[in-house]
C-alpha cells in the first residue's frame, strides 16, 4: 500500500510557494493600476460636471435677464443678473446675483456655489453681467470675450468656458494639461 500511496501523491501537481507569491503580486499590481486609472477618470468626470454646472448658471442668468425675472424681490430699477466669481485662499466660489440699481451687491445673491477646483483665468474677483435690452455683456476685464478656466490640481487638468460679448457660451469639453 505504501507504493500506491507514493504513486498517488506523485501524480498530484501543486503550486510552489514562489509561484503563489508571484501570482498574488501580479494580481495586486494590476489592481493598483486599475484603481489609479479609475481615480483619474473620476476626477476628470467631476471637473466636467463642475464646468457644466457653471455653464447652466450662466445660461440661467442670461434667461432670467431677458425675461426680466426679479424672483419675487422688490426691485424698482432692474439692471439684470450677474455671475460673480471669487477665488480666495484656494477656495473658489461663484454666485448668481440680481442687479438692482446702479450696482450688484451681495445682498441680492440668489444662489452661491462652492466648487472644489480653482479658477485659473480669473482675477481674485470677477464677474459677467447680463443686462436687459443690451446688445452686449459686460465683463469685469472690459474685454470682447471672457474665458473661464477651471483647474483640477489633483490631476493637473483644466477645462475652459468661453463667453462672447454677445452672450454665446461655449464649453470646451476637451481637458487640457495646465
N, CA, C and O of each residue as an XYZ file, in Angstrom:
712
protein
N       0.799     -1.192      0.000
C       0.000      0.000      0.000
C       0.842      1.255      0.000
O       0.450      2.283     -0.552
N       1.952      1.166      0.597
C       2.842      2.314      0.647
C       3.256      2.749     -0.752
O       3.388      3.941     -1.032
N       3.458      1.770     -1.624
C       3.836      2.101     -3.002
C       2.695      2.808     -3.717
O       2.933      3.762     -4.458
N       1.494      2.372     -3.515
C       0.335      3.004     -4.153
C       0.137      4.437     -3.664
O      -0.211      5.332     -4.434
N       0.359      4.622     -2.409
C       0.214      5.962     -1.836
C       1.253      6.911     -2.434
O       0.921      8.050     -2.763
N       2.481      6.475     -2.579
C       3.534      7.301     -3.171
C       3.214      7.628     -4.614
O       3.444      8.759     -5.043
N       2.697      6.692     -5.374
C       2.319      6.929     -6.769
C       1.174      7.955     -6.838
O       1.155      8.822     -7.712
N       0.237      7.839     -5.916
C      -0.902      8.767     -5.889
C      -0.448     10.203     -5.642
O      -0.882     11.123     -6.335
N       0.423     10.394     -4.658
C       0.917     11.734     -4.350
C       1.869     12.259     -5.405
O       1.985     13.472     -5.576
N       2.538     11.395     -6.104
C       3.450     11.811     -7.172
C       2.657     12.367     -8.345
O       3.162     13.227     -9.067
N       1.429     11.900     -8.556
C       0.603     12.370     -9.665
C      -0.034     13.737     -9.385
O      -0.347     14.468    -10.325
N      -0.228     14.086     -8.139
C      -0.852     15.358     -7.791
C       0.162     16.478     -8.013
O       1.269     16.463     -7.474
N      -0.250     17.439     -8.817
C       0.638     18.584     -9.029
C       0.158     19.727     -8.150
O      -1.043     19.884     -7.929
N       1.073     20.508     -7.658
C       0.722     21.624     -6.787
C       1.599     22.824     -7.113
O       2.588     22.731     -7.841
N       1.196     23.947     -6.545
C       1.950     25.179     -6.741
C       3.019     25.297     -5.658
O       2.831     24.898     -4.508
N       4.118     25.851     -6.069
C       5.150     26.120     -5.066
C       4.858     27.467     -4.424
O       4.051     28.247     -4.930
N       5.500     27.723     -3.344
C       5.303     28.992     -2.642
C       5.706     30.172     -3.525
O       5.045     31.210     -3.501
N       6.769     30.030     -4.295
C       7.237     31.091     -5.195
C       6.186     31.392     -6.251
O       5.936     32.562     -6.544
N       5.573     30.387     -6.823
C       4.536     30.592     -7.834
C       3.333     31.330     -7.248
O       2.767     32.209     -7.899
N       2.950     30.987     -6.053
C       1.813     31.663     -5.404
C       2.153     33.115     -5.119
O       1.324     33.995     -5.354
N       3.348     33.387     -4.621
C       3.762     34.768     -4.342
C       3.792     35.591     -5.614
O       3.342     36.737     -5.609
N       4.305     35.046     -6.696
C       4.351     35.767     -7.979
C       2.944     36.037     -8.484
O       2.664     37.141     -8.951
N       2.058     35.060     -8.403
C       0.669     35.244     -8.870
C      -0.046     36.332     -8.071
O      -0.716     37.191     -8.645
N       0.097     36.293     -6.755
C      -0.543     37.306     -5.910
C       0.045     38.690     -6.197
O      -0.689     39.678     -6.209
N       1.344     38.772     -6.424
C       1.981     40.059     -6.740
C       1.445     40.633     -8.044
O       1.209     41.838     -8.136
N       1.252     39.805     -9.033
C       0.716     40.264    -10.324
C      -0.710     40.776    -10.148
O      -1.067     41.816    -10.700
N      -1.515     40.062     -9.392
C      -2.900     40.497     -9.148
C      -2.922     41.839     -8.420
O      -3.710     42.716     -8.774
N      -2.083     42.012     -7.422
C      -2.020     43.279     -6.681
C      -1.573     44.418     -7.593
O      -2.126     45.516     -7.524
N      -0.591     44.175     -8.434
C      -0.104     45.196     -9.355
C      -1.189     45.626    -10.329
O      -1.384     46.822    -10.545
N      -1.891     44.680    -10.917
C      -2.964     45.012    -11.863
C      -4.108     45.757    -11.172
O      -4.693     46.669    -11.757
N      -4.425     45.382     -9.957
C      -5.480     46.064     -9.202
C      -5.098     47.504     -8.900
O      -5.925     48.406     -9.036
N      -3.865     47.728     -8.494
C      -3.446     49.099     -8.183
C      -3.421     49.974     -9.435
O      -3.764     51.154     -9.366
N      -3.023     49.416    -10.573
C      -3.037     50.193    -11.822
C      -4.458     50.551    -12.236
O      -4.710     51.668    -12.689
N      -5.375     49.624    -12.087
C      -6.756     49.917    -12.482
C      -7.396     50.925    -11.533
O      -8.187     51.760    -11.971
N      -7.069     50.865    -10.240
C      -7.616     51.842     -9.293
C      -7.096     53.251     -9.571
O      -7.847     54.221     -9.466
N      -5.822     53.367     -9.923
C      -5.270     54.687    -10.251
C      -5.948     55.260    -11.487
O      -6.263     56.449    -11.531
N      -6.172     54.428    -12.479
C      -6.847     54.882    -13.695
C      -8.291     55.274    -13.394
O      -8.786     56.270    -13.922
N      -8.960     54.507    -12.562
C     -10.333     54.812    -12.189
C     -10.411     56.134    -11.437
O     -11.324     56.922    -11.683
N      -9.472     56.396    -10.526
C      -9.443     57.645     -9.767
C      -9.239     58.841    -10.701
O      -9.909     59.862    -10.547
N      -8.325     58.728    -11.663
C      -8.082     59.815    -12.619
C      -9.337     60.076    -13.450
O      -9.708     61.225    -13.689
N      -9.984     58.994    -13.888
C     -11.196     59.147    -14.694
C     -12.318     59.784    -13.872
O     -13.085     60.588    -14.402
N     -12.422     59.442    -12.606
C     -13.438     60.037    -11.731
C     -13.172     61.529    -11.540
O     -14.112     62.324    -11.572
N     -11.924     61.924    -11.344
C     -11.565     63.331    -11.191
C     -11.865     64.114    -12.470
O     -12.340     65.248    -12.401
N     -11.596     63.525    -13.629
C     -11.902     64.186    -14.901
C     -13.410     64.386    -15.043
O     -13.854     65.438    -15.502
N     -14.194     63.390    -14.655
C     -15.648     63.496    -14.743
C     -16.174     64.581    -13.806
O     -17.082     65.325    -14.176
N     -15.620     64.681    -12.606
C     -16.039     65.730    -11.665
C     -15.740     67.116    -12.225
O     -16.546     68.035    -12.075
N     -14.594     67.270    -12.864
C     -14.224     68.556    -13.469
C     -15.209     68.933    -14.570
O     -15.639     70.084    -14.649
N     -15.564     67.981    -15.412
C     -16.537     68.247    -16.481
C     -17.910     68.598    -15.909
O     -18.597     69.472    -16.438
N     -18.309     67.928    -14.844
C     -19.604     68.220    -14.222
C     -19.633     69.618    -13.612
O     -20.644     70.314    -13.719
N     -18.542     70.041    -12.976
C     -18.478     71.403    -12.422
C     -18.575     72.442    -13.540
O     -19.247     73.462    -13.385
N     -17.912     72.187    -14.653
C     -17.962     73.116    -15.782
C     -19.383     73.188    -16.352
O     -19.861     74.274    -16.679
N     -20.046     72.064    -16.470
C     -21.424     72.053    -16.975
C     -22.356     72.797    -16.029
O     -23.266     73.499    -16.469
N     -22.124     72.641    -14.720
C     -22.955     73.349    -13.741
C     -22.767     74.861    -13.879
O     -23.737     75.615    -13.807
N     -21.518     75.306    -14.077
C     -21.260     76.730    -14.261
C     -21.903     77.245    -15.544
O     -22.467     78.339    -15.552
N     -21.830     76.479    -16.624
C     -22.480     76.875    -17.884
C     -23.987     77.007    -17.663
O     -24.605     77.940    -18.176
N     -24.582     76.086    -16.907
C     -26.021     76.163    -16.623
C     -26.371     77.416    -15.829
O     -27.412     78.026    -16.072
N     -25.523     77.809    -14.888
C     -25.770     79.028    -14.110
C     -25.654     80.257    -15.018
O     -26.455     81.185    -14.906
N     -24.669     80.268    -15.908
C     -24.527     81.386    -16.854
C     -25.745     81.479    -17.773
O     -26.252     82.570    -18.033
N     -26.208     80.337    -18.258
C     -27.409     80.329    -19.113
C     -28.633     80.787    -18.332
O     -29.483     81.496    -18.871
N     -28.730     80.385    -17.061
C     -29.844     80.816    -16.216
C     -29.828     82.332    -16.033
O     -30.870     82.981    -16.128
N     -28.650     82.895    -15.772
C     -28.536     84.349    -15.608
C     -28.968     85.061    -16.887
O     -29.654     86.082    -16.840
N     -28.562     84.514    -18.021
C     -28.930     85.125    -19.304
C     -30.446     85.052    -19.525
O     -31.059     86.043    -19.919
N     -31.050     83.889    -19.275
C     -32.504     83.732    -19.475
C     -33.303     84.604    -18.515
O     -34.286     85.227    -18.916
N     -32.885     84.653    -17.233
C     -33.609     85.472    -16.263
C     -33.498     86.956    -16.598
O     -34.432     87.720    -16.352
N     -32.361     87.367    -17.159
C     -32.200     88.760    -17.555
C     -33.138     89.099    -18.701
O     -33.833     90.114    -18.660
N     -33.159     88.249    -19.729
C     -34.009     88.531    -20.882
C     -35.486     88.475    -20.531
O     -36.297     89.167    -21.147
N     -35.847     87.650    -19.537
C     -37.236     87.580    -19.088
C     -37.551     88.664    -18.066
O     -38.708     88.844    -17.686
N     -36.521     89.392    -17.619
C     -36.630     90.417    -16.588
C     -37.324     89.873    -15.336
O     -38.221     90.494    -14.767
N     -36.866     88.691    -14.940
C     -37.376     87.995    -13.759
C     -36.643     88.516    -12.526
O     -35.423     88.383    -12.430
N     -37.370     89.103    -11.589
C     -36.754     89.635    -10.370
C     -36.943     88.693     -9.183
O     -36.657     89.074     -8.048
N     -37.410     87.499     -9.420
C     -37.519     86.448     -8.397
C     -38.255     86.896     -7.144
O     -37.778     86.674     -6.031
N     -39.406     87.521     -7.316
C     -40.250     87.939     -6.187
C     -39.538     88.874     -5.214
O     -39.852     88.877     -4.024
N     -38.606     89.647     -5.691
C     -37.929     90.639     -4.838
C     -38.346     92.029     -5.305
O     -38.706     92.236     -6.463
N     -38.286     92.952     -4.391
C     -38.634     94.327     -4.720
C     -37.442     94.955     -5.433
O     -36.355     95.077     -4.868
N     -37.661     95.343     -6.661
C     -36.601     95.952     -7.449
C     -37.239     96.961     -8.401
O     -37.904     96.588     -9.367
N     -37.026     98.231     -8.115
C     -37.611     99.280     -8.949
C     -36.769     99.603    -10.168
O     -37.282    100.139    -11.150
N     -35.492     99.285    -10.122
C     -34.573     99.632    -11.213
C     -33.766     98.390    -11.603
O     -32.581     98.298    -11.281
N     -34.401     97.431    -12.297
C     -33.794     96.160    -12.669
C     -32.658     96.378    -13.667
O     -32.847     96.999    -14.713
N     -31.483     95.862    -13.334
C     -30.303     96.021    -14.195
C     -29.751     94.691    -14.698
O     -28.675     94.663    -15.294
N     -30.463     93.592    -14.471
C     -30.023     92.302    -14.990
C     -29.507     91.370    -13.908
O     -29.779     91.540    -12.719
N     -28.755     90.383    -14.364
C     -28.165     89.404    -13.462
C     -26.671     89.333    -13.691
O     -26.172     89.598    -14.785
N     -25.976     88.972    -12.639
C     -24.530     88.892    -12.689
C     -24.101     87.548    -12.098
O     -24.667     87.078    -11.110
N     -23.094     86.944    -12.722
C     -22.435     85.788    -12.122
C     -21.103     86.319    -11.614
O     -20.249     86.754    -12.386
N     -20.948     86.273    -10.300
C     -19.791     86.870     -9.627
C     -18.862     85.761     -9.143
O     -19.308     84.805     -8.508
N     -17.571     85.889     -9.443
C     -16.580     84.866     -9.119
C     -15.649     85.355     -8.019
O     -15.252     86.520     -8.001
N     -15.309     84.465     -7.110
C     -14.323     84.759     -6.073
C     -13.342     83.601     -6.000
O     -13.730     82.433     -6.028
N     -12.080     83.943     -5.908
C     -11.001     82.964     -5.829
C     -10.091     83.393     -4.687
O      -9.168     84.180     -4.898
N     -10.333     82.893     -3.488
C      -9.553     83.325     -2.332
C      -9.126     82.132     -1.495
O      -9.916     81.218     -1.261
N      -7.885     82.139     -1.045
C      -7.353     81.115     -0.140
C      -7.613     79.698     -0.650
O      -8.039     78.826      0.108
N      -7.354     79.480     -1.926
C      -7.549     78.171     -2.564
C      -8.988     77.684     -2.493
O      -9.239     76.485     -2.615
N      -9.925     78.584     -2.300
C     -11.340     78.243     -2.343
C     -12.000     79.076     -3.424
O     -11.898     80.303     -3.431
N     -12.667     78.406     -4.323
C     -13.336     79.093     -5.417
C     -14.837     79.000     -5.216
O     -15.369     77.972     -4.798
N     -15.494     80.088     -5.522
C     -16.950     80.097     -5.470
C     -17.474     81.104     -6.472
O     -16.756     82.002     -6.910
N     -18.721     80.941     -6.820
C     -19.393     81.915     -7.676
C     -20.834     82.003     -7.222
O     -21.361     81.088     -6.589
N     -21.464     83.118     -7.553
C     -22.843     83.302     -7.128
C     -23.633     84.002     -8.221
O     -23.095     84.764     -9.024
N     -24.911     83.719     -8.222
C     -25.849     84.372     -9.129
C     -26.461     85.538     -8.376
O     -27.058     85.358     -7.314
N     -26.310     86.743     -8.935
C     -26.793     87.956     -8.268
C     -27.826     88.681     -9.109
O     -27.718     88.770    -10.332
N     -28.820     89.190     -8.422
C     -29.792     90.086     -9.019
C     -29.218     91.496     -8.935
O     -28.794     91.932     -7.865
N     -29.204     92.201    -10.047
C     -28.681     93.572    -10.069
C     -29.852     94.536    -10.060
O     -30.684     94.539    -10.968
N     -29.902     95.346     -9.029
C     -30.980     96.299     -8.861
C     -30.343     97.650     -8.559
O     -29.575     97.761     -7.603
N     -30.633     98.648     -9.325
C     -29.986     99.942     -9.150
C     -28.681     99.985     -9.926
O     -28.503     99.261    -10.906
N     -27.779    100.833     -9.485
C     -26.556    101.053    -10.253
C     -25.504     99.963    -10.049
O     -24.582     99.851    -10.857
N     -25.617     99.166     -9.000
C     -24.610     98.127     -8.751
C     -25.276     96.803     -8.408
O     -26.477     96.736     -8.145
N     -24.473     95.765     -8.419
C     -24.906     94.446     -7.951
C     -24.179     94.195     -6.635
O     -22.950     94.234     -6.585
N     -24.926     93.942     -5.584
C     -24.246     93.718     -4.307
C     -24.620     92.360     -3.736
O     -25.621     91.767     -4.137
N     -23.813     91.866     -2.795
C     -24.051     90.532     -2.240
C     -25.401     90.361     -1.553
O     -25.848     89.234     -1.344
N     -26.048     91.455     -1.204
C     -27.363     91.355     -0.579
C     -28.345     90.655     -1.506
O     -29.277     89.995     -1.045
N     -28.142     90.795     -2.806
C     -29.048     90.205     -3.789
C     -28.526     88.884     -4.350
O     -28.956     88.457     -5.422
N     -27.606     88.234     -3.639
C     -27.164     86.904     -4.076
C     -28.347     85.954     -4.026
O     -28.994     85.804     -2.990
N     -28.619     85.323     -5.142
C     -29.727     84.375     -5.199
C     -29.255     82.980     -4.818
O     -29.921     82.280     -4.055
N     -28.113     82.580     -5.347
C     -27.609     81.252     -5.067
C     -26.085     81.247     -5.112
O     -25.511     81.540     -6.160
N     -25.413     80.925     -4.011
C     -23.954     80.771     -4.045
C     -23.585     79.328     -4.394
O     -24.314     78.393     -4.063
N     -22.459     79.164     -5.059
C     -21.957     77.843     -5.436
C     -20.497     77.748     -5.017
O     -19.708     78.643     -5.317
N     -20.138     76.693     -4.341
C     -18.739     76.420     -3.995
C     -18.279     75.260     -4.859
O     -19.019     74.302     -5.084
N     -17.050     75.361     -5.340
C     -16.501     74.260     -6.107
C     -15.189     73.814     -5.478
O     -14.520     74.586     -4.790
N     -14.838     72.582     -5.719
C     -13.624     72.031     -5.119
C     -12.396     72.243     -5.997
O     -11.308     71.771     -5.668
N     -12.563     72.942     -7.100
C     -11.466     73.222     -8.010
C     -11.207     74.719     -8.015
O     -11.938     75.475     -7.375
N     -10.173     75.158     -8.730
C      -9.863     76.585     -8.727
C     -10.045     77.184    -10.113
O      -9.875     76.511    -11.130
N     -10.398     78.475    -10.129
C     -10.459     79.236    -11.367
C      -9.050     79.762    -11.619
O      -8.482     80.435    -10.759
N      -8.483     79.467    -12.779
C      -7.118     79.905    -13.034
C      -7.042     81.127    -13.927
O      -6.007     81.793    -13.959
N      -8.101     81.441    -14.651
C      -8.028     82.554    -15.602
C      -8.715     83.810    -15.099
O      -8.898     84.760    -15.860
N      -9.095     83.829    -13.841
C      -9.823     84.980    -13.311
C      -8.957     85.745    -12.326
O      -8.077     85.167    -11.688
N      -9.203     87.041    -12.199
C      -8.570     87.766    -11.094
C      -9.206     87.301     -9.787
O     -10.064     86.418     -9.793
N      -8.795     87.886     -8.680
C      -9.342     87.488     -7.385
C     -10.866     87.577     -7.396
O     -11.546     86.680     -6.897
N     -11.392     88.636     -7.951
C     -12.837     88.802     -8.087
C     -13.140     89.197     -9.528
O     -12.487     90.079    -10.086
N     -14.113     88.554    -10.117
C     -14.504     88.879    -11.480
C     -15.992     88.633    -11.649
O     -16.620     87.971    -10.822
N     -16.553     89.171    -12.728
C     -17.988     88.977    -12.946
C     -18.314     88.978    -14.433
O     -17.546     89.445    -15.274
N     -19.485     88.434    -14.711
C     -20.101     88.504    -16.030
C     -21.492     89.053    -15.775
O     -22.277     88.469    -15.028
N     -21.792     90.190    -16.407
C     -23.031     90.904    -16.132
C     -23.921     90.894    -17.368
O     -23.581     91.471    -18.401
N     -25.070     90.227    -17.243
C     -26.077     90.193    -18.309
C     -27.064     91.314    -18.023
O     -27.715     91.324    -16.978
N     -27.174     92.260    -18.957
C     -28.059     93.408    -18.758
C     -29.257     93.326    -19.692
O     -29.129     92.871    -20.829
N     -30.428     93.766    -19.218
C     -31.620     93.703    -20.069
C     -31.533     94.693    -21.227
O     -31.001     95.795    -21.092
N     -32.055     94.278    -22.336
C     -32.132     95.103    -23.549
C     -30.776     95.640    -23.990
O     -30.705     96.661    -24.674
N     -29.716     94.966    -23.609
C     -28.374     95.378    -24.032
C     -27.918     94.426    -25.129
O     -28.231     93.236    -25.108
N     -27.186     94.961    -26.069
C     -26.702     94.111    -27.147
C     -25.407     93.407    -26.767
O     -24.962     92.495    -27.464
N     -24.809     93.828    -25.667
C     -23.541     93.236    -25.259
C     -23.559     92.929    -23.765
O     -24.371     93.458    -23.006
N     -22.644     92.064    -23.377
C     -22.491     91.675    -21.972
C     -21.290     92.415    -21.410
O     -20.299     92.619    -22.111
N     -21.373     92.814    -20.163
C     -20.238     93.474    -19.511
C     -19.413     92.455    -18.745
O     -19.943     91.631    -18.000
N     -18.096     92.531    -18.946
C     -17.160     91.684    -18.213
C     -16.339     92.568    -17.290
O     -16.150     93.757    -17.549
N     -15.857     91.972    -16.210
C     -15.062     92.748    -15.260
C     -13.747     93.225    -15.869
O     -13.172     94.201    -15.389
N     -13.260     92.564    -16.908
C     -11.998     92.986    -17.520
C     -12.199     93.816    -18.791
O     -11.231     94.111    -19.492
N     -13.454     94.199    -19.099
C     -13.806     95.024    -20.256
C     -13.272     94.471    -21.574
O     -12.893     95.244    -22.455
N     -13.236     93.173    -21.721
C     -12.741     92.543    -22.948
C     -13.904     92.220    -23.877
O     -15.069     92.380    -23.512
N     -13.571     91.763    -25.087
C     -14.596     91.358    -26.049
C     -15.097     89.947    -25.791
O     -16.172     89.571    -26.261
N     -14.342     89.181    -25.065
C     -14.775     87.838    -24.680
C     -14.170     87.522    -23.324
O     -13.279     88.219    -22.838
N     -14.659     86.486    -22.747
C     -14.239     86.123    -21.398
C     -14.028     84.615    -21.384
O     -14.904     83.866    -21.817
N     -12.897     84.168    -20.899
C     -12.619     82.738    -20.793
C     -12.436     82.382    -19.328
O     -11.635     82.989    -18.618
N     -13.184     81.398    -18.897
C     -13.070     80.897    -17.536
C     -12.396     79.531    -17.639
O     -12.876     78.645    -18.347
N     -11.300     79.370    -16.939
C     -10.606     78.092    -16.912
C     -10.713     77.532    -15.504
O     -10.373     78.199    -14.527
N     -11.189     76.303    -15.415
C     -11.323     75.622    -14.128
C     -10.256     74.536    -14.079
O     -10.120     73.740    -15.009
N      -9.502     74.515    -12.984
C      -8.377     73.580    -12.857
C      -8.614     72.587    -11.727
O      -9.019     72.958    -10.625
N      -8.352     71.319    -12.023
C      -8.327     70.280    -11.005
C      -6.866     69.985    -10.717
O      -6.182     69.377    -11.541
N      -6.381     70.406     -9.563
C      -4.971     70.259     -9.214
C      -4.566     68.815     -8.963
O      -3.388     68.477     -9.077
N      -5.518     67.965     -8.627
C      -5.198     66.560     -8.356
C      -4.675     65.840     -9.592
O      -3.791     64.989     -9.499
N      -5.231     66.190    -10.751
C      -4.815     65.532    -11.989
C      -4.132     66.503    -12.946
O      -3.722     66.120    -14.042
N      -4.012     67.760    -12.529
C      -3.370     68.814    -13.327
C      -4.023     68.955    -14.707
O      -3.339     69.027    -15.728
N      -5.351     68.992    -14.716
C      -6.123     69.162    -15.945
C      -7.020     70.381    -15.812
O      -7.452     70.737    -14.716
N      -7.297     71.022    -16.960
C      -8.151     72.211    -16.997
C      -9.238     72.037    -18.040
O      -9.101     71.267    -18.990
N     -10.319     72.772    -17.839
C     -11.398     72.845    -18.816
C     -11.779     74.316    -18.958
O     -11.773     75.059    -17.977
N     -12.108     74.735    -20.174
C     -12.368     76.156    -20.443
C     -13.809     76.388    -20.875
O     -14.430     75.564    -21.548
N     -14.313     77.545    -20.459
C     -15.631     78.026    -20.875
C     -15.407     79.396    -21.489
O     -14.819     80.273    -20.856
N     -15.871     79.588    -22.718
C     -15.718     80.872    -23.413
C     -17.066     81.558    -23.515
O     -18.060     80.937    -23.892
N     -17.099     82.834    -23.179
C     -18.322     83.637    -23.284
C     -18.012     84.815    -24.191
O     -17.081     85.578    -23.932
N     -18.789     84.962    -25.247
C     -18.561     86.087    -26.153
C     -19.285     87.321    -25.627
O     -20.136     87.225    -24.743
N     -18.942     88.458    -26.170
C     -19.557     89.729    -25.784
C     -21.060     89.730    -26.065
O     -21.813     90.505    -25.476
N     -21.485     88.841    -26.982
C     -22.890     88.804    -27.377
C     -23.681     87.704    -26.676
O     -24.837     87.453    -27.018
N     -23.059     87.049    -25.694
C     -23.781     86.094    -24.868
C     -23.689     84.641    -25.288
O     -24.385     83.801    -24.717
N     -22.863     84.315    -26.260
C     -22.702     82.916    -26.640
C     -21.762     82.234    -25.644
O     -20.640     82.684    -25.413
N     -22.243     81.155    -25.070
C     -21.474     80.432    -24.061
C     -21.056     79.096    -24.654
O     -21.894     78.312    -25.098
N     -19.747     78.843    -24.657
C     -19.217     77.638    -25.275
C     -18.337     76.892    -24.275
O     -17.355     77.434    -23.768
N     -18.703     75.647    -24.001
C     -17.929     74.775    -23.123
C     -17.031     73.907    -23.987
O     -17.515     73.157    -24.834
N     -15.733     74.007    -23.778
C     -14.782     73.157    -24.481
C     -14.646     71.864    -23.685
O     -14.012     71.853    -22.630
N     -15.239     70.767    -24.180
C     -15.254     69.506    -23.432
C     -13.918     68.802    -23.360
O     -13.780     67.812    -22.641
N     -12.929     69.293    -24.089
C     -11.609     68.670    -24.061
C     -10.831     69.156    -22.845
O     -10.692     70.358    -22.623
N     -10.335     68.227    -22.078
C      -9.493     68.576    -20.940
C      -8.078     68.793    -21.435
O      -7.576     68.026    -22.257
N      -7.432     69.839    -20.934
C      -6.067     70.136    -21.331
C      -5.163     70.102    -20.104
O      -5.621     70.273    -18.975
N      -3.894     69.883    -20.339
C      -2.933     69.938    -19.245
C      -2.672     71.396    -18.889
O      -2.604     72.263    -19.761
N      -2.530     71.643    -17.615
C      -2.263     73.039    -17.203
C      -1.299     73.079    -16.048
O      -0.957     74.159    -15.567
